[in-house]
Amino acid sequence: MRLVNRDHPDRISRQLDPAEAAAVRGFCGAGQEVRPGDVELVAAVLEEMHDGRHVRLWLECDCGHGAKTQPRLTARVRDEGPRHFVRMHRYGEHRCALASFRQTPEPEDGEPDADPASPGQHNPLKPVGDALDYLDDLHEGIARPGGSGGSTGGRADNGRRLPRLGRILHTLLDDAGFATAHVDSLKETTRSWDRLEAYAADEAMSPELTLGQVLYFKPWTSLNEKMATIDALPWPDKKARSALLLFVADEIHDGAAIKKTRMGECRVRPAKGIRGGGRDHGLTQPPYWALTVVDRDREGIARFREAFAQHAYSFARPVPLDSRYERRTLEQLFSVMEWVKKRGVDVTLAKPLFDREVRQLDDPSLWCRPDFEPTFRTVEAAGTAPRLHRVVIETMGADEPEYLERKSRMHEIMKRRGILIEHRVSDGDGQAERDDAFLRRVGAKILHLAGVQRVGTH
C-alpha cells in the first residue's frame, strides 16, 4: 500500500509500512480482527491523507495483481464525526480483505449495546459510509433480523434500532443538505431536487455505476421501465439489482405513500409495508420523506418491495423530523433565525440525524443526538476574530417520569456541546405562551453570544 498525491496520482508520497497496511485491512475489512494499536495507526494515516479541510493524499492498495489501475481509498470528514475511509469504485475493486469493506469496526448484529445505565456509551448511529452499501447483497434481500441489515448502531428514543433503509434515507438527506437550513433558504417557496440529483450523480457505486443511475425521484415512473433500465446497467458483483425511489409523500394511508399530482393520485404500496421513523409510528402527520426499494419478486415481476418514511417539516422546506412536536419547535426556530438576521446574525440550523461525538480528555467519547443545533458567529469587531457558538435545542414532548429521567441524563452530555434550551410542547392549553417564551429566550441568547445589543422586543 502507498499514499499518492491526490492532484498528481503518479507521484508517490510514501509506502505504508507492514504494520500500517495490516492495520488498515484489519480496521476496514469486514470480518477482520482489529488488533491493539490498529486504531491509532489508522487514525494517523487518515490524518496524513486529510488535513481536516481538504484531501491531500489517496491510499492506493497493492492487491490489483497487475491491473492497469490499483483500487484506492480516499478520506472523508463530515460536519460531525471523525475522518474515515471511503472506497473509490472508479479505480476498481479490492481483491484483498478490503473487498468486504466497513467504515469502522462495529458490533455484529445482535450484539448488545453498552449498559443502558451508562448514558452516551451506546453504539452510535452513524451514516452509511459507502454508496455501494445502499444495495442489498445478492441472495440476501431483507432477510436480515428486524430488517436492520449490517451494523446500524444507535437506538431511537423507544429503544428500537433504526432500520437499514432508514439509515440509508438519513444518509442521503444528510449528505444532500436537507438536514441543514440557512437563513437565506427560509424564503424558498418551492422544492428543489438539484442538491439530490447533483449529489447522486457524483456518488460512485462501482467503476461504471453512479448512485444517480439507481436513485430516482418520480413515483409515477413505470416499474417495468425502471427495472428494464436497471437490468441494462453494468452491475457490481455480489449485489442484487434494485432501484431506490425517493420523494416527499402528501400522505401515507392504507399501506401506501401517496403523491398527489395534476393527473391524480400516485400510490406507492410496497409489498412488505412501510416503516416509520422517529416517534411518528402512526404516520398520520404528513408530509413524509419516503424511500422505497424497487426490485423484482421471485417470479421476476417488478414491484415496490419495502419503504421507510420520515416526517418532514413542509414541502417547501422538507427538513426531516422525528415528530409533530419537533415541527412546532422548528417553526419557532425559523422565526428566531429571521429575527436575528435583521440584527446582523446569520444562523445555520442543523437537525442531527446521526449521533454527535462528545470527546472526553481521559475517557472514551460519549454520544448524543440533540433535536436541533443552531450555530452562528460573533459579529465581527475590530481586532477580534469571529468565534463560533452553538446552542443545543431539545423538544420536550412528554411528561412520563421514565422519559424525563432518560432525557435528563442525556442532557448532561448535550450541555458539553453548547448551551441547552428546552422547548416544551404538548396538546394542552398554553402552548402559544410556551412558544413565545421559548422564541424570546433563544433569540436573546443568540444575540448575547453574538455580541449584539438587543433592541426592543420580539
C-alpha positions in Angstrom: 0.0 0.0 0.0 1.1 3.5 -0.7 0.0 7.1 -0.3 -0.2 9.0 -3.6 -0.8 12.7 -4.3 -4.5 13.4 -5.0 -3.8 16.1 -7.6 -0.9 14.1 -9.2 -1.6 10.4 -8.6 1.6 9.3 -10.3 3.5 11.0 -7.5 4.1 8.6 -4.6 4.2 10.3 -1.2 5.4 7.2 0.7 4.8 3.5 1.2 2.9 2.3 4.2 4.9 0.0 6.4 3.6 -3.6 7.0 2.1 -2.7 10.4 0.1 0.2 8.9 -1.1 -1.8 5.9 -2.2 -4.6 8.2 -4.0 -2.1 10.5 -5.9 -0.6 7.5 -7.0 -4.1 6.3 -8.0 -5.2 9.8 -9.8 -2.0 10.6 -11.8 -1.8 7.3 -12.1 -5.4 6.2 -15.4 -6.9 7.3 -14.9 -9.9 9.5 -11.2 -9.0 10.2 -9.8 -8.7 13.7 -8.8 -5.3 15.0 -5.6 -5.6 17.0 -4.4 -3.4 19.8 -2.8 -0.3 18.3 -4.6 -0.6 14.9 -6.9 2.4 15.7 -4.0 4.7 16.4 -2.2 3.6 13.2 -5.3 4.1 11.1 -6.1 7.5 12.6 -2.6 8.7 11.8 -2.9 7.5 8.2 -6.2 9.3 7.8 -4.8 12.5 9.3 -2.0 12.3 6.8 -4.5 11.9 4.0 -7.0 14.6 5.1 -5.9 17.8 7.0 -9.5 18.4 8.2 -10.3 20.7 5.3 -9.0 19.1 2.1 -8.0 15.6 0.9 -4.3 15.7 0.2 -3.5 12.0 -0.4 -5.2 8.9 -1.6 -4.4 5.4 -0.3 -3.6 3.0 -3.2 -3.9 -0.7 -2.4 -1.5 -3.3 -3.8 -4.0 -6.0 -4.4 -4.7 -5.3 -8.1 -2.4 -8.1 -9.3 -1.2 -6.3 -12.4 -4.3 -4.3 -13.1 -3.9 -1.1 -15.0 -5.3 0.9 -12.1 -5.0 -0.2 -8.5 -8.0 0.2 -6.1 -7.9 3.3 -4.0 -9.4 4.7 -0.8 -9.9 8.4 0.0 -10.6 10.1 3.3 -13.8 12.0 4.2 -14.7 14.3 7.0 -18.4 15.2 7.6 -19.5 18.2 9.5 -19.6 16.0 12.6 -17.6 12.9 13.2 -14.0 11.7 12.8 -12.2 11.1 9.5 -13.0 7.8 7.8 -12.1 5.9 4.7 -14.3 5.8 1.6 -13.9 3.4 -1.3 -13.2 4.9 -4.8 -15.0 2.4 -7.0 -14.0 4.0 -10.3 -10.5 2.7 -9.7 -11.5 -0.9 -9.4 -12.5 -3.3 -6.6 -10.2 -4.7 -4.0 -9.0 -8.3 -4.1 -7.8 -8.4 -0.5 -9.6 -8.2 2.8 -11.0 -4.7 1.8 -13.3 -6.4 -0.8 -15.7 -6.6 2.1 -15.5 -3.1 3.4 -16.6 -1.5 6.6 -16.2 2.2 7.5 -15.4 1.4 11.2 -15.3 -1.8 13.2 -18.7 -2.1 14.9 -20.5 -4.8 16.9 -22.2 -7.5 14.9 -26.0 -7.7 14.6 -27.4 -8.9 17.9 -24.5 -7.8 20.0 -25.9 -5.7 22.8 -25.1 -2.0 23.2 -23.2 -0.7 26.2 -25.0 -0.8 29.5 -28.1 1.5 29.0 -27.4 2.7 32.5 -24.3 4.5 31.1 -25.7 7.4 29.2 -23.9 8.3 26.0 -21.9 5.0 25.8 -24.2 3.2 23.3 -23.1 2.1 19.9 -23.5 5.4 18.0 -25.7 5.8 14.9 -23.5 6.8 12.0 -24.1 7.5 8.3 -23.7 4.7 5.7 -20.0 5.1 4.7 -20.2 3.9 1.1 -22.9 4.3 -1.5 -22.3 0.6 -2.6 -23.8 -0.4 0.7 -27.2 1.0 -0.4 -27.6 -2.1 -2.5 -28.6 -5.5 -1.0 -26.1 -8.3 -1.1 -27.0 -10.9 -3.6 -29.5 -13.6 -2.3 -29.7 -11.6 1.0 -32.7 -9.3 0.3 -34.3 -8.2 3.5 -33.9 -11.5 5.4 -31.7 -9.9 8.0 -33.1 -9.7 11.5 -35.5 -6.8 12.0 -34.8 -5.5 8.5 -31.9 -3.6 10.0 -29.1 -5.2 8.0 -25.4 -4.7 8.6 -24.4 -2.8 11.7 -26.7 0.1 12.1 -25.7 1.4 15.5 -27.7 3.7 17.7 -31.2 3.5 19.0 -34.3 5.6 18.8 -36.0 7.0 22.0 -38.2 3.9 22.1 -35.2 1.6 22.1 -35.6 0.3 18.6 -32.7 0.3 16.1 -33.1 2.4 13.0 -33.8 0.0 10.1 -31.2 -0.3 7.4 -33.4 1.6 4.9 -33.9 4.4 7.4 -30.2 4.7 7.9 -29.8 5.0 4.1 -32.5 7.7 3.9 -30.9 9.6 6.7 -27.5 9.4 5.0 -29.0 10.6 1.7 -30.7 13.6 3.3 -27.8 14.5 5.4 -25.2 14.4 2.6 -27.5 16.3 0.2 -28.0 19.1 2.8 -31.7 18.6 3.7 -30.8 18.4 7.5 -29.3 21.9 7.4 -31.2 25.2 7.0 -29.6 28.6 6.4 -31.4 31.8 7.0 -31.3 32.7 3.3 -33.0 29.5 2.4 -36.1 30.2 4.5 -37.7 32.2 1.8 -37.8 29.3 -0.6 -41.3 28.6 -1.7 -40.7 25.6 -4.0 -38.7 22.3 -3.5 -35.6 21.8 -5.4 -34.1 18.4 -6.3 -30.9 19.9 -7.6 -29.0 19.1 -4.5 -30.0 15.4 -4.5 -29.5 15.0 -8.3 -26.1 16.6 -8.2 -25.0 14.5 -5.1 -26.3 11.3 -6.6 -24.7 11.9 -10.0 -21.3 12.3 -8.3 -21.5 9.3 -6.0 -19.8 6.3 -7.5 -21.1 2.8 -6.6 -18.7 1.0 -9.0 -16.3 2.0 -11.7 -19.2 2.1 -14.2 -22.2 2.9 -12.0 -23.3 6.0 -10.1 -26.0 6.5 -7.5 -27.8 8.8 -9.9 -28.5 5.8 -12.1 -30.1 3.9 -9.3 -31.8 6.6 -7.3 -34.9 8.3 -8.9 -37.5 10.8 -7.6 -40.7 10.4 -9.7 -43.1 7.9 -8.2 -45.2 7.8 -11.4 -42.3 6.2 -13.3 -43.3 2.8 -14.7 -41.9 0.0 -12.6 -41.3 -2.2 -15.7 -39.4 0.6 -17.4 -37.3 1.4 -14.3 -36.3 -2.2 -13.8 -35.6 -2.6 -17.5 -33.2 0.3 -17.2 -31.6 -1.3 -14.1 -31.3 -4.7 -15.9 -29.3 -3.0 -18.6 -26.8 -1.3 -16.3 -23.3 -2.8 -15.5 -23.9 -4.1 -12.0 -21.5 -4.7 -9.1 -20.6 -8.3 -8.3 -22.4 -9.8 -5.3 -25.1 -7.1 -5.3 -28.8 -7.6 -6.2 -30.3 -5.5 -8.9 -32.7 -2.9 -7.5 -33.5 0.8 -7.6 -34.3 3.4 -4.9 -37.3 5.8 -5.2 -37.2 8.9 -3.0 -39.9 11.5 -2.9 -42.0 13.6 -0.4 -45.4 12.0 0.1 -48.6 14.0 0.7 -49.9 11.4 3.0 -49.5 7.7 4.0 -52.7 5.7 4.1 -53.7 2.1 3.9 -50.1 1.0 3.4 -49.4 3.4 0.6 -47.3 6.5 0.2 -49.5 8.9 -1.8 -48.2 11.6 -4.1 -50.9 14.0 -5.4 -50.4 15.3 -9.0 -52.4 17.2 -11.6 -53.1 13.8 -13.1 -54.5 12.4 -9.9 -53.0 10.4 -7.0 -49.9 8.3 -7.5 -49.8 5.4 -4.9 -46.7 3.6 -3.9 -47.7 0.5 -1.9 -44.7 -1.7 -1.0 -45.3 -5.4 -0.8 -43.6 -5.6 2.6 -45.0 -2.4 4.1 -43.8 1.0 5.2 -41.9 1.5 8.4 -41.9 4.9 10.1 -39.1 6.7 11.8 -38.9 8.7 15.0 -41.9 8.9 17.3 -44.4 9.2 14.5 -45.2 5.5 14.1 -48.8 6.1 13.2 -47.8 8.1 10.1 -50.6 10.5 10.5 -48.8 13.8 10.3 -47.8 14.5 6.7 -45.8 15.3 4.7 -43.2 12.5 4.7 -40.0 11.6 3.0 -40.5 8.2 1.6 -37.6 5.9 0.4 -38.7 2.8 -1.4 -36.8 -0.2 -2.7 -37.8 -1.3 -6.2 -36.8 -4.8 -7.4 -38.3 -8.0 -8.9 -40.1 -10.7 -6.9 -39.3 -14.4 -7.3 -41.5 -14.6 -10.4 -39.5 -11.7 -12.0 -42.3 -9.2 -11.6 -41.2 -5.6 -10.9 -42.6 -4.3 -7.6 -42.2 -1.8 -4.7 -40.6 -4.1 -2.1 -40.4 -2.1 1.1 -40.3 1.6 2.2 -39.2 3.8 5.1 -41.0 7.1 5.9 -39.6 10.0 7.9 -41.7 13.1 9.0 -40.8 16.3 7.0 -41.4 19.9 8.1 -43.1 21.0 4.9 -43.0 20.6 1.1 -41.1 23.9 0.7 -38.6 23.0 3.4 -38.6 19.3 3.9 -36.3 19.2 6.9 -36.6 15.6 8.3 -38.1 15.5 11.8 -38.9 12.8 14.4 -42.4 14.1 15.4 -45.0 16.8 15.0 -43.7 18.2 18.3 -40.4 18.9 16.6 -42.3 20.6 13.8 -43.6 23.1 16.4 -40.1 23.7 17.7 -38.7 24.2 14.2 -41.4 26.7 13.3 -40.2 28.8 16.3 -36.5 28.4 15.3 -37.2 29.6 11.8 -38.8 32.8 13.3 -35.8 33.3 15.5 -33.4 32.9 12.6 -35.2 35.6 10.6 -35.4 37.9 13.6 -31.7 37.8 14.5 -30.8 38.1 10.8 -32.2 41.6 10.9 -29.8 42.3 13.6 -26.8 41.1 11.7 -26.5 37.5 13.0 -26.6 34.6 10.4 -27.7 31.3 11.9 -27.2 27.9 10.4 -29.6 25.3 11.8 -28.7 21.6 11.9 -31.2 18.8 12.5 -28.8 16.0 13.7 -29.8 12.7 12.0 -26.8 10.8 13.5 -25.1 10.8 16.9 -22.7 13.6 17.8 -19.4 12.8 19.5 -18.6 14.5 22.8 -14.9 13.9 23.4 -13.5 13.5 26.9 -10.0 14.2 28.0 -9.1 10.9 29.6 -12.2 8.7 29.0 -13.9 7.3 25.9 -16.1 9.6 23.9 -19.8 10.0 24.7 -22.5 10.2 22.1 -25.8 12.1 21.9 -28.2 13.3 19.3 -29.8 16.7 20.1 -33.0 17.6 18.4 -31.6 20.8 16.8 -28.3 22.7 16.8 -28.2 26.4 15.7 -24.7 27.7 15.1 -23.5 31.3 14.5 -20.5 33.5 14.9 -19.9 36.6 16.9 -20.4 39.8 15.0 -17.0 41.0 13.7 -15.3 43.7 15.7 -12.0 45.5 15.1 -9.1 43.4 16.4 -11.1 40.3 17.2 -11.7 37.1 15.2 -15.3 35.8 14.9 -16.0 33.0 17.4 -18.3 30.1 16.6 -21.1 29.4 19.0 -23.6 26.5 19.3 -26.9 26.3 21.1 -28.5 22.9 21.7 -32.3 22.7 21.4 -34.4 19.9 22.8 -38.1 19.4 22.2 -39.8 18.0 25.3 -43.0 16.3 24.2 -43.9 14.0 27.1 -44.2 14.1 30.9 -43.7 10.4 31.8 -41.1 10.0 34.6 -39.1 7.4 32.6 -38.9 9.8 29.5 -37.9 12.8 31.7 -35.2 10.8 33.6 -33.7 9.4 30.3 -33.7 12.9 28.7 -32.2 14.4 31.8 -29.2 12.1 31.7 -28.6 12.7 28.0 -29.0 16.5 28.5 -25.9 16.5 30.8 -23.9 15.2 27.8 -25.5 17.7 25.4 -24.5 20.6 27.7 -20.9 19.9 26.8 -21.7 20.8 23.2 -23.4 24.1 23.9 -26.0 26.0 25.9 -29.0 23.8 26.2 -32.5 25.3 25.9 -35.7 23.1 26.2 -38.9 23.7 24.3 -41.9 22.1 26.0 -44.6 21.1 23.5 -47.9 19.4 24.5 -51.5 19.2 23.3 -52.9 21.1 26.3 -53.6 24.7 26.8 -50.9 27.4 27.0 -48.8 26.3 24.0 -48.8 29.7 22.4 -47.4 31.2 25.6 -44.7 28.5 25.8 -43.8 29.1 22.2 -43.4 32.8 22.8 -41.2 32.3 25.9 -39.0 29.8 24.0 -38.7 32.1 21.0 -37.7 35.1 23.2 -35.2 33.1 25.2 -33.4 31.6 22.1 -33.3 34.9 20.3 -31.9 36.7 23.3 -29.3 34.1 23.9 -28.1 34.2 20.3 -27.8 38.0 20.3 -26.0 37.9 23.6 -23.4 35.3 22.5 -23.0 37.1 19.1 -22.2 40.3 20.9 -25.2 42.2 19.6 -27.0 44.7 21.8 -30.7 43.7 21.9 -33.0 46.4 20.8 -36.7 46.3 21.5 -38.7 43.1 21.9 -39.5 40.3 19.6 
